[in-house]
Amino acid sequence: ARLKQSNELRGVLEKQIATSRTWSQLSDLIGSSDGKKFRNFAQQLTLDILLGYTNRHLENLARRYRLERISDSLGLMVVDQEMGDEVRSVHSLSGGESFLVSLALALGLASLSSHRVRVESLFIDEGFGSLDAESLNVAMEALDNLQALGRKVGVISHVQEMTERIGTRIQIRRQTGGVSKVLIS
């Protein structure tokens, strides 16, 4: 009788272990009840898609670099394709390179959102002062291409070479008494 009861309990225990294993696997995949692990997984997938768009824009802006996600995180690294695919920190980029990578990310984000919402305008506040002449030319060509695609591009800049290339300019000039004058040319 005890052996029969023990075998029945062993069968119940094996079923419970199988059920527990299933829930444990789900917990490993999805995470805890607060959803943090699943949310992080979903954000990593979205970041991978964003980096796909970003790298397409980066091919035109700074073809030397490619962005990749650090495995199992939301961090980014730079792959230097001219140095045998050397992996570097994004913090190792120069000011001009950082600007071009940031511009590619912004354009990638606009591309990512354009499936649901059409992003018609892009505004860039400064950042051009850190670019050398060649990088400035590349950035301006990218912005010209965006404008040619029908997007409105607004740039705030004090870089003389850049302001000369922009067709329509809005200048704000200080006047006395805390008043400013707007000039459109």
LUMVOTOR-681912 format. One record per residue (C-alpha): residue number from 0; x negated, y negated, z negated. Coordinates in steps of 0.5 Angstrom, whole numbers. Each point is the difference from the previous one (the first is absolute). Layout:
<nodes>
<node><n>NUM</n><c1>X</c1><c2>Y</c2><c3>Z</c3></node>
...
</nodes>
This chain:
<nodes>
<node><n>0</n><c1>0</c1><c2>0</c2><c3>0</c3></node>
<node><n>1</n><c1>-6</c1><c2>-5</c2><c3>-2</c3></node>
<node><n>2</n><c1>-3</c1><c2>2</c2><c3>7</c3></node>
<node><n>3</n><c1>6</c1><c2>-1</c2><c3>4</c3></node>
<node><n>4</n><c1>1</c1><c2>-7</c2><c3>-4</c3></node>
<node><n>5</n><c1>-7</c1><c2>-2</c2><c3>1</c3></node>
<node><n>6</n><c1>0</c1><c2>1</c2><c3>8</c3></node>
<node><n>7</n><c1>7</c1><c2>-4</c2><c3>0</c3></node>
<node><n>8</n><c1>-4</c1><c2>-5</c2><c3>-4</c3></node>
<node><n>9</n><c1>-6</c1><c2>0</c2><c3>5</c3></node>
<node><n>10</n><c1>5</c1><c2>0</c2><c3>6</c3></node>
<node><n>11</n><c1>3</c1><c2>-7</c2><c3>-3</c3></node>
<node><n>12</n><c1>-7</c1><c2>-2</c2><c3>-2</c3></node>
<node><n>13</n><c1>-3</c1><c2>1</c2><c3>8</c3></node>
<node><n>14</n><c1>6</c1><c2>-4</c2><c3>2</c3></node>
<node><n>15</n><c1>-1</c1><c2>-6</c2><c3>-4</c3></node>
<node><n>16</n><c1>-7</c1><c2>0</c2><c3>2</c3></node>
<node><n>17</n><c1>2</c1><c2>0</c2><c3>7</c3></node>
<node><n>18</n><c1>5</c1><c2>-6</c2><c3>-1</c3></node>
<node><n>19</n><c1>-6</c1><c2>-3</c2><c3>-5</c3></node>
<node><n>20</n><c1>-5</c1><c2>0</c2><c3>6</c3></node>
<node><n>21</n><c1>5</c1><c2>-3</c2><c3>5</c3></node>
<node><n>22</n><c1>1</c1><c2>-6</c2><c3>-4</c3></node>
<node><n>23</n><c1>-7</c1><c2>0</c2><c3>-2</c3></node>
<node><n>24</n><c1>-2</c1><c2>-1</c2><c3>8</c3></node>
<node><n>25</n><c1>6</c1><c2>-5</c2><c3>1</c3></node>
<node><n>26</n><c1>-3</c1><c2>-4</c2><c3>-6</c3></node>
<node><n>27</n><c1>-7</c1><c2>1</c2><c3>3</c3></node>
<node><n>28</n><c1>3</c1><c2>-3</c2><c3>7</c3></node>
<node><n>29</n><c1>4</c1><c2>-5</c2><c3>-3</c3></node>
<node><n>30</n><c1>-2</c1><c2>-2</c2><c3>-7</c3></node>
<node><n>31</n><c1>3</c1><c2>-2</c2><c3>-6</c3></node>
<node><n>32</n><c1>7</c1><c2>-3</c2><c3>-1</c3></node>
<node><n>33</n><c1>-2</c1><c2>-7</c2><c3>1</c3></node>
<node><n>34</n><c1>-2</c1><c2>1</c2><c3>7</c3></node>
<node><n>35</n><c1>-7</c1><c2>-2</c2><c3>0</c3></node>
<node><n>36</n><c1>-3</c1><c2>5</c2><c3>3</c3></node>
<node><n>37</n><c1>5</c1><c2>1</c2><c3>6</c3></node>
<node><n>38</n><c1>0</c1><c2>-8</c2><c3>1</c3></node>
<node><n>39</n><c1>-8</c1><c2>0</c2><c3>0</c3></node>
<node><n>40</n><c1>1</c1><c2>6</c2><c3>6</c3></node>
<node><n>41</n><c1>5</c1><c2>-4</c2><c3>4</c3></node>
<node><n>42</n><c1>-4</c1><c2>-7</c2><c3>-1</c3></node>
<node><n>43</n><c1>-6</c1><c2>4</c2><c3>3</c3></node>
<node><n>44</n><c1>4</c1><c2>3</c2><c3>6</c3></node>
<node><n>45</n><c1>2</c1><c2>-7</c2><c3>1</c3></node>
<node><n>46</n><c1>-7</c1><c2>-3</c2><c3>-1</c3></node>
<node><n>47</n><c1>-3</c1><c2>5</c2><c3>5</c3></node>
<node><n>48</n><c1>5</c1><c2>-2</c2><c3>5</c3></node>
<node><n>49</n><c1>-1</c1><c2>-8</c2><c3>-1</c3></node>
<node><n>50</n><c1>-8</c1><c2>2</c2><c3>1</c3></node>
<node><n>51</n><c1>2</c1><c2>3</c2><c3>7</c3></node>
<node><n>52</n><c1>3</c1><c2>-6</c2><c3>2</c3></node>
<node><n>53</n><c1>-6</c1><c2>-4</c2><c3>-3</c3></node>
<node><n>54</n><c1>-5</c1><c2>4</c2><c3>3</c3></node>
<node><n>55</n><c1>3</c1><c2>-2</c2><c3>7</c3></node>
<node><n>56</n><c1>0</c1><c2>-7</c2><c3>-1</c3></node>
<node><n>57</n><c1>-7</c1><c2>1</c2><c3>-3</c3></node>
<node><n>58</n><c1>-3</c1><c2>3</c2><c3>6</c3></node>
<node><n>59</n><c1>2</c1><c2>-7</c2><c3>4</c3></node>
<node><n>60</n><c1>-3</c1><c2>-5</c2><c3>-6</c3></node>
<node><n>61</n><c1>-6</c1><c2>4</c2><c3>-3</c3></node>
<node><n>62</n><c1>-1</c1><c2>7</c2><c3>4</c3></node>
<node><n>63</n><c1>-6</c1><c2>2</c2><c3>-5</c3></node>
<node><n>64</n><c1>5</c1><c2>1</c2><c3>-6</c3></node>
<node><n>65</n><c1>5</c1><c2>5</c2><c3>-1</c3></node>
<node><n>66</n><c1>4</c1><c2>0</c2><c3>-7</c3></node>
<node><n>67</n><c1>2</c1><c2>7</c2><c3>-3</c3></node>
<node><n>68</n><c1>3</c1><c2>1</c2><c3>-7</c3></node>
<node><n>69</n><c1>-4</c1><c2>3</c2><c3>-5</c3></node>
<node><n>70</n><c1>3</c1><c2>7</c2><c3>-2</c3></node>
<node><n>71</n><c1>5</c1><c2>1</c2><c3>-5</c3></node>
<node><n>72</n><c1>1</c1><c2>-8</c2><c3>-1</c3></node>
<node><n>73</n><c1>2</c1><c2>-6</c2><c3>3</c3></node>
<node><n>74</n><c1>-7</c1><c2>-3</c2><c3>0</c3></node>
<node><n>75</n><c1>-3</c1><c2>-2</c2><c3>7</c3></node>
<node><n>76</n><c1>-7</c1><c2>1</c2><c3>3</c3></node>
<node><n>77</n><c1>-3</c1><c2>-2</c2><c3>6</c3></node>
<node><n>78</n><c1>-3</c1><c2>5</c2><c3>5</c3></node>
<node><n>79</n><c1>-6</c1><c2>-4</c2><c3>4</c3></node>
<node><n>80</n><c1>0</c1><c2>3</c2><c3>7</c3></node>
<node><n>81</n><c1>-6</c1><c2>-3</c2><c3>2</c3></node>
<node><n>82</n><c1>-4</c1><c2>3</c2><c3>-5</c3></node>
<node><n>83</n><c1>2</c1><c2>7</c2><c3>1</c3></node>
<node><n>84</n><c1>7</c1><c2>0</c2><c3>-4</c3></node>
<node><n>85</n><c1>-4</c1><c2>-2</c2><c3>-6</c3></node>
<node><n>86</n><c1>6</c1><c2>-1</c2><c3>-6</c3></node>
<node><n>87</n><c1>-1</c1><c2>-7</c2><c3>-3</c3></node>
<node><n>88</n><c1>4</c1><c2>-3</c2><c3>-6</c3></node>
<node><n>89</n><c1>5</c1><c2>-6</c2><c3>3</c3></node>
<node><n>90</n><c1>-4</c1><c2>-4</c2><c3>-5</c3></node>
<node><n>91</n><c1>-6</c1><c2>0</c2><c3>5</c3></node>
<node><n>92</n><c1>3</c1><c2>-4</c2><c3>5</c3></node>
<node><n>93</n><c1>-3</c1><c2>-7</c2><c3>2</c3></node>
<node><n>94</n><c1>5</c1><c2>-5</c2><c3>-1</c3></node>
<node><n>95</n><c1>2</c1><c2>0</c2><c3>8</c3></node>
<node><n>96</n><c1>0</c1><c2>7</c2><c3>0</c3></node>
<node><n>97</n><c1>5</c1><c2>0</c2><c3>-6</c3></node>
<node><n>98</n><c1>4</c1><c2>-5</c2><c3>4</c3></node>
<node><n>99</n><c1>1</c1><c2>4</c2><c3>6</c3></node>
<node><n>100</n><c1>2</c1><c2>6</c2><c3>-4</c3></node>
<node><n>101</n><c1>5</c1><c2>-4</c2><c3>-4</c3></node>
<node><n>102</n><c1>3</c1><c2>-2</c2><c3>7</c3></node>
<node><n>103</n><c1>0</c1><c2>7</c2><c3>2</c3></node>
<node><n>104</n><c1>4</c1><c2>2</c2><c3>-6</c3></node>
<node><n>105</n><c1>5</c1><c2>-6</c2><c3>1</c3></node>
<node><n>106</n><c1>1</c1><c2>2</c2><c3>7</c3></node>
<node><n>107</n><c1>1</c1><c2>7</c2><c3>-2</c3></node>
<node><n>108</n><c1>5</c1><c2>-2</c2><c3>-5</c3></node>
<node><n>109</n><c1>3</c1><c2>-4</c2><c3>5</c3></node>
<node><n>110</n><c1>0</c1><c2>6</c2><c3>5</c3></node>
<node><n>111</n><c1>3</c1><c2>5</c2><c3>-6</c3></node>
<node><n>112</n><c1>5</c1><c2>-4</c2><c3>-2</c3></node>
<node><n>113</n><c1>2</c1><c2>-2</c2><c3>7</c3></node>
<node><n>114</n><c1>4</c1><c2>7</c2><c3>1</c3></node>
<node><n>115</n><c1>5</c1><c2>-3</c2><c3>-5</c3></node>
<node><n>116</n><c1>-1</c1><c2>-7</c2><c3>0</c3></node>
<node><n>117</n><c1>-3</c1><c2>-4</c2><c3>6</c3></node>
<node><n>118</n><c1>-5</c1><c2>-5</c2><c3>-3</c3></node>
<node><n>119</n><c1>0</c1><c2>-6</c2><c3>4</c3></node>
<node><n>120</n><c1>-5</c1><c2>-4</c2><c3>-3</c3></node>
<node><n>121</n><c1>-7</c1><c2>0</c2><c3>-3</c3></node>
<node><n>122</n><c1>-3</c1><c2>-5</c2><c3>-5</c3></node>
<node><n>123</n><c1>-7</c1><c2>0</c2><c3>-1</c3></node>
<node><n>124</n><c1>-3</c1><c2>-5</c2><c3>-6</c3></node>
<node><n>125</n><c1>-7</c1><c2>-1</c2><c3>1</c3></node>
<node><n>126</n><c1>-6</c1><c2>5</c2><c3>1</c3></node>
<node><n>127</n><c1>-2</c1><c2>-2</c2><c3>6</c3></node>
<node><n>128</n><c1>-6</c1><c2>-4</c2><c3>-3</c3></node>
<node><n>129</n><c1>-4</c1><c2>7</c2><c3>-2</c3></node>
<node><n>130</n><c1>0</c1><c2>2</c2><c3>8</c3></node>
<node><n>131</n><c1>-6</c1><c2>-1</c2><c3>4</c3></node>
<node><n>132</n><c1>1</c1><c2>-2</c2><c3>7</c3></node>
<node><n>133</n><c1>1</c1><c2>7</c2><c3>3</c3></node>
<node><n>134</n><c1>5</c1><c2>2</c2><c3>-5</c3></node>
<node><n>135</n><c1>4</c1><c2>-6</c2><c3>0</c3></node>
<node><n>136</n><c1>1</c1><c2>1</c2><c3>8</c3></node>
<node><n>137</n><c1>2</c1><c2>7</c2><c3>-2</c3></node>
<node><n>138</n><c1>5</c1><c2>-2</c2><c3>-5</c3></node>
<node><n>139</n><c1>3</c1><c2>-6</c2><c3>5</c3></node>
<node><n>140</n><c1>1</c1><c2>5</c2><c3>5</c3></node>
<node><n>141</n><c1>4</c1><c2>5</c2><c3>-4</c3></node>
<node><n>142</n><c1>4</c1><c2>-6</c2><c3>-2</c3></node>
<node><n>143</n><c1>1</c1><c2>-2</c2><c3>7</c3></node>
<node><n>144</n><c1>2</c1><c2>7</c2><c3>2</c3></node>
<node><n>145</n><c1>5</c1><c2>0</c2><c3>-6</c3></node>
<node><n>146</n><c1>3</c1><c2>-7</c2><c3>3</c3></node>
<node><n>147</n><c1>0</c1><c2>3</c2><c3>7</c3></node>
<node><n>148</n><c1>4</c1><c2>6</c2><c3>-3</c3></node>
<node><n>149</n><c1>6</c1><c2>-5</c2><c3>-2</c3></node>
<node><n>150</n><c1>-3</c1><c2>-1</c2><c3>-8</c3></node>
<node><n>151</n><c1>0</c1><c2>-7</c2><c3>-3</c3></node>
<node><n>152</n><c1>-7</c1><c2>-1</c2><c3>-3</c3></node>
<node><n>153</n><c1>-1</c1><c2>-5</c2><c3>-5</c3></node>
<node><n>154</n><c1>-8</c1><c2>-1</c2><c3>-2</c3></node>
<node><n>155</n><c1>-2</c1><c2>-5</c2><c3>-6</c3></node>
<node><n>156</n><c1>-7</c1><c2>-2</c2><c3>2</c3></node>
<node><n>157</n><c1>-5</c1><c2>-5</c2><c3>-1</c3></node>
<node><n>158</n><c1>-5</c1><c2>3</c2><c3>5</c3></node>
<node><n>159</n><c1>-1</c1><c2>-5</c2><c3>6</c3></node>
<node><n>160</n><c1>-2</c1><c2>5</c2><c3>5</c3></node>
<node><n>161</n><c1>7</c1><c2>4</c2><c3>-2</c3></node>
<node><n>162</n><c1>4</c1><c2>-6</c2><c3>0</c3></node>
<node><n>163</n><c1>-2</c1><c2>-2</c2><c3>7</c3></node>
<node><n>164</n><c1>2</c1><c2>6</c2><c3>3</c3></node>
<node><n>165</n><c1>7</c1><c2>0</c2><c3>-3</c3></node>
<node><n>166</n><c1>5</c1><c2>-3</c2><c3>5</c3></node>
<node><n>167</n><c1>5</c1><c2>-3</c2><c3>-5</c3></node>
<node><n>168</n><c1>-2</c1><c2>-3</c2><c3>-6</c3></node>
<node><n>169</n><c1>3</c1><c2>-3</c2><c3>-6</c3></node>
<node><n>170</n><c1>-4</c1><c2>-4</c2><c3>-4</c3></node>
<node><n>171</n><c1>1</c1><c2>-3</c2><c3>-7</c3></node>
<node><n>172</n><c1>-3</c1><c2>-7</c2><c3>-2</c3></node>
<node><n>173</n><c1>0</c1><c2>-3</c2><c3>-7</c3></node>
<node><n>174</n><c1>2</c1><c2>-7</c2><c3>0</c3></node>
<node><n>175</n><c1>0</c1><c2>-4</c2><c3>-6</c3></node>
<node><n>176</n><c1>5</c1><c2>0</c2><c3>-6</c3></node>
<node><n>177</n><c1>0</c1><c2>8</c2><c3>0</c3></node>
<node><n>178</n><c1>4</c1><c2>0</c2><c3>7</c3></node>
<node><n>179</n><c1>-2</c1><c2>4</c2><c3>6</c3></node>
<node><n>180</n><c1>1</c1><c2>0</c2><c3>7</c3></node>
<node><n>181</n><c1>1</c1><c2>5</c2><c3>5</c3></node>
<node><n>182</n><c1>-3</c1><c2>0</c2><c3>7</c3></node>
<node><n>183</n><c1>2</c1><c2>5</c2><c3>5</c3></node>
<node><n>184</n><c1>-5</c1><c2>1</c2><c3>6</c3></node>
</nodes>
